[in-house]
């Protein structure tokens, strides 16, 4: 009977690793990895994968060793995990950027899956490390300029992976592959049929027809057409000389949700203010991105059933808003995105009452000038933020009769967290704070001072995008 | 019984050579999203960059968009192909869709039961291979770090110019 030595986790080198270590504890426990304390210098060697790491690992007499390190570069903390087999051969080295001081749940999930695979393989004594560390892997970018003269067809390479032959009996060759006689005698060429062997000289290749003989197979032209890489398009199975169709970058999104909308209105002393607890509302948003960098978004929200208690009755009340924004991505890519936006908006508060003691209605037509930020936190989670300056250029001013013409402007701050539920569906939780301020040229004379009208809101929405 | 013995032999075998520069390519058993077979042999005469990736591979989420940025520089010269090895093809397709790649052609080759995958058997994901117009491997790269796309572009440029 054979007892397997354990697979051990020897710790994380670097400072401030407690959070990550706590996050990883259940992952290691689930994977059956035990903790082992080793001298700090040894841990450093293991984490850095130095010349000494192999001997250090071998001395531990275990099936596998896992070490980690927190690395800070350019203000970004990255978690490195290094896995060795019992002989000190490095099996993998992966680095994951931290979100703050910790791993995101998505990264943790991926790490757990990879770790389970690695630990499973180590336990089974599967293949030793094939590739070197990450640094070596990069150094492995081998460049060998192709010969300019036509080359003879390369001979079939020798058997590389007996595994293909091993997993099949003699008469069980995989579909489409020639049957192999045995694991040892299966040359790779038999397994793989490298048909480039038929290829004439390179210059002739370029002129050769690009269609595949098999209509059910993907042709080179199709790939070039779909990736915008070629000069020809496949048209009914034959090449034409037309230019490739422009790649569509059109993206659409539509979303709807529920909102809680509140208002705090603080007018000059002469008028009645208004404070409401957030009330339920509906929100709608849609957008179109005709190109990679440009977008047009619309949104609208409205309270659904809001009443205001007055001295002798209650009045139906509505808070509403809509905005249209055009955006241009200043920073664009798979990571952080920053969009400058310009648009128009409308905010209104209205109450169906003629009660003289009521607070005045107000309406704002404004321009939006601002920026939006999108920052992916993980594979599925996106953080968004926005800030807008909103000069008001129109809309009924409920205090004009009392205090004269005013100058109004607004400021809007918003943040949202989005979670991708599936390829085309996103759940979104958002918070927004919009505040309008007044000033009167004749304020001093009338003692009006200033006024503010704030609209905090929160929303939960579901969005679909294509 | 034959399989068991062979499996034991496999366990006893110390290591198999990896795909390396100069090797002739091994044909893939991949399909396009539309279900058409994808064969490297049909790409004869072009440089082809193909990279193995999967939705569960964290670096792949950054690697493919990075290659997608580089690809237009090699328009008409190099075909960029992403070989998704998710066993759950639906997940693989969702992953590829989510990346919104414009210059990389996605094909799907579930890891399970793929003889080609066993032949390439990359130790690290993502794994990127570049074959020349004659089908010989010229670049083998494992893993992805930010900035690798620039190194790859330089390497490709140098190779193509000969």
Contacts between the chains, C-beta under 8 A, distances in Angstrom:
chain1	res1	chain2	res2	distance
A	91	B	123	7.3
A	92	B	123	7.2
A	92	B	124	6.3
A	93	B	143	7.9
A	94	B	58	7.6
A	94	B	59	7.4
A	94	B	143	7.8
A	95	B	145	7.3
A	96	B	58	6.1
A	106	B	58	8.0
A	107	B	58	6.0
A	110	B	56	5.7
A	110	B	57	7.4
A	110	B	58	4.7
A	111	B	58	7.9
A	113	B	56	5.4
A	114	B	56	7.6
A	124	B	11	7.9
A	125	B	11	6.5
A	126	B	11	7.8
A	127	B	15	6.4
A	127	B	16	7.3
A	127	B	123	8.0
A	128	B	14	6.8
A	128	B	15	5.6
A	129	B	123	6.8
A	130	B	15	6.7
A	130	B	16	7.9
A	130	B	18	5.1
A	130	B	121	7.7
A	130	B	123	4.3
A	131	B	18	7.0
A	131	B	122	7.8
A	131	B	123	4.3
A	131	B	124	5.5
A	131	B	142	4.9
A	134	B	143	5.3
A	134	B	145	6.9
A	137	B	124	6.6
A	137	B	141	6.7
A	137	B	142	4.2
A	137	B	143	5.1
A	138	B	141	7.3
A	138	B	143	7.7
A	138	B	145	7.2
A	138	B	148	7.1
A	138	B	151	7.2
A	140	B	140	6.0
A	140	B	141	6.4
A	140	B	142	6.9
A	141	B	139	5.8
A	141	B	140	7.8
A	141	B	141	5.3
A	141	B	151	6.4
A	141	B	152	7.3
A	141	B	155	5.4
A	142	B	20	7.6
A	142	B	21	3.9
A	142	B	138	7.5
A	142	B	139	6.7
A	142	B	140	6.7
A	143	B	138	7.0
A	143	B	139	7.1
A	143	B	155	5.3
A	143	B	158	5.8
A	143	B	159	6.1
A	144	B	21	5.9
A	144	B	22	6.8
A	144	B	138	6.0
A	144	B	159	7.8
A	145	B	158	6.9
A	145	B	159	6.1
A	145	B	161	7.9
A	145	B	162	4.9
A	146	B	132	4.9
A	146	B	133	7.5
A	146	B	134	7.4
A	146	B	136	7.8
A	146	B	138	7.0
A	146	B	159	6.7
A	146	B	162	5.7
A	148	B	162	5.7
A	151	B	134	6.3
A	154	B	24	5.3
A	154	B	134	7.4
A	154	B	135	8.0
A	154	B	136	6.3
A	156	B	24	7.3
A	157	B	23	5.4
A	157	B	24	5.6
A	160	B	16	6.0
A	160	B	17	5.2
A	160	B	18	7.7
A	160	B	19	7.1
A	160	B	23	7.7
A	160	B	26	8.0
A	160	B	119	6.6
A	161	B	16	5.0
A	161	B	118	6.0
A	161	B	119	5.0
A	161	B	121	5.9
A	162	B	9	7.8
A	162	B	10	6.6
A	162	B	13	6.6
A	162	B	16	6.5
A	163	B	10	6.2
A	163	B	16	7.1
A	163	B	118	5.0
A	163	B	121	7.1
A	164	B	115	5.1
A	164	B	118	5.1
A	164	B	119	5.7
A	165	B	6	7.8
A	166	B	3	7.7
A	166	B	6	4.3
A	166	B	7	6.4
A	166	B	9	6.8
A	166	B	10	4.8
A	167	B	3	7.2
A	167	B	6	7.7
A	167	B	7	7.8
A	167	B	118	7.3
A	169	B	2	5.5
A	169	B	3	6.2
A	170	B	2	7.6
A	174	B	29	7.6
A	174	B	113	7.8
A	174	B	115	4.2
A	176	B	29	6.6
A	177	B	115	5.9
A	183	B	6	5.7
A	183	B	9	6.5
A	183	B	10	7.5
A	188	B	24	7.9
A	188	B	26	6.3
A	188	B	119	6.8
A	189	B	24	7.4
A	191	B	26	6.9
A	191	B	115	6.6
A	191	B	119	6.1
A	192	B	24	7.8
A	192	B	25	7.3
A	192	B	26	3.7
A	192	B	27	4.8
A	192	B	116	7.4
A	192	B	119	6.4
A	193	B	27	5.6
A	193	B	41	7.6
A	194	B	24	4.3
A	194	B	25	5.7
A	194	B	26	7.0
A	194	B	27	6.7
A	194	B	41	7.3
A	194	B	135	5.7
A	195	B	27	7.2
A	195	B	39	7.6
A	195	B	41	3.3
A	195	B	44	7.4
A	195	B	135	7.8
A	196	B	24	7.0
A	196	B	25	6.8
A	196	B	40	7.6
A	196	B	41	6.0
A	196	B	44	5.2
A	196	B	131	7.8
A	196	B	134	5.6
A	196	B	135	2.7
A	196	B	136	7.9
A	197	B	24	7.5
A	197	B	135	7.4
A	198	B	41	8.0
A	198	B	44	7.5
A	199	B	44	4.5
A	199	B	45	6.7
A	199	B	133	7.1
A	199	B	134	5.7
A	199	B	135	6.7
A	202	B	45	7.0
A	202	B	133	4.8
A	202	B	134	6.9
A	205	B	44	5.9
A	205	B	45	2.7
A	205	B	46	7.7
A	205	B	133	5.3
A	206	B	45	5.7
A	206	B	133	8.0
A	208	B	44	7.4
A	208	B	45	5.8
A	210	B	45	7.9
A	212	B	39	7.2
A	212	B	42	4.3
A	214	B	37	6.9
A	214	B	39	7.8
A	214	B	42	7.9
A	216	B	36	5.7
A	216	B	37	6.2
A	217	B	36	5.7
A	217	B	37	4.4
A	217	B	38	6.9
A	217	B	39	5.7
A	217	B	42	6.0
A	218	B	32	4.9
A	218	B	36	4.8
A	218	B	37	6.9
A	218	B	38	4.6
A	218	B	39	7.6
A	218	B	42	7.1
A	218	B	105	7.6
A	218	B	107	7.4
A	219	B	42	6.3
A	220	B	42	6.2
A	220	B	43	5.4
A	220	B	45	7.9
A	220	B	46	6.3
A	220	B	79	6.8
A	223	B	43	7.7
A	223	B	79	5.4
A	223	B	81	7.2
A	223	B	105	4.4
A	224	B	76	7.2
A	224	B	79	7.0
A	226	B	105	5.9
A	227	B	71	6.8
A	227	B	79	7.4
A	227	B	80	6.5
A	227	B	102	7.1
A	227	B	103	4.7
A	227	B	104	6.4
A	227	B	105	5.4
A	228	B	72	7.3
A	228	B	75	6.9
A	228	B	102	6.7
A	228	B	103	6.1
A	229	B	71	7.2
A	229	B	74	7.7
A	229	B	75	4.9
A	229	B	76	5.8
A	229	B	78	7.8
A	229	B	79	6.5
A	229	B	80	7.6
A	229	B	103	6.6
A	230	B	75	7.8
A	230	B	76	5.8
A	231	B	76	6.3
A	247	B	102	5.3
A	249	B	102	7.3
A	251	B	100	7.9
A	333	B	65	7.2
A	333	B	69	7.7
A	334	B	61	7.7
A	334	B	62	6.5
A	334	B	65	3.9
A	334	B	66	7.7
A	334	B	99	7.8
A	379	B	58	7.5
A	379	B	61	5.8
A	420	B	98	7.4
A	422	B	94	6.8
A	423	B	94	4.0
A	423	B	97	5.0
A	423	B	98	5.6
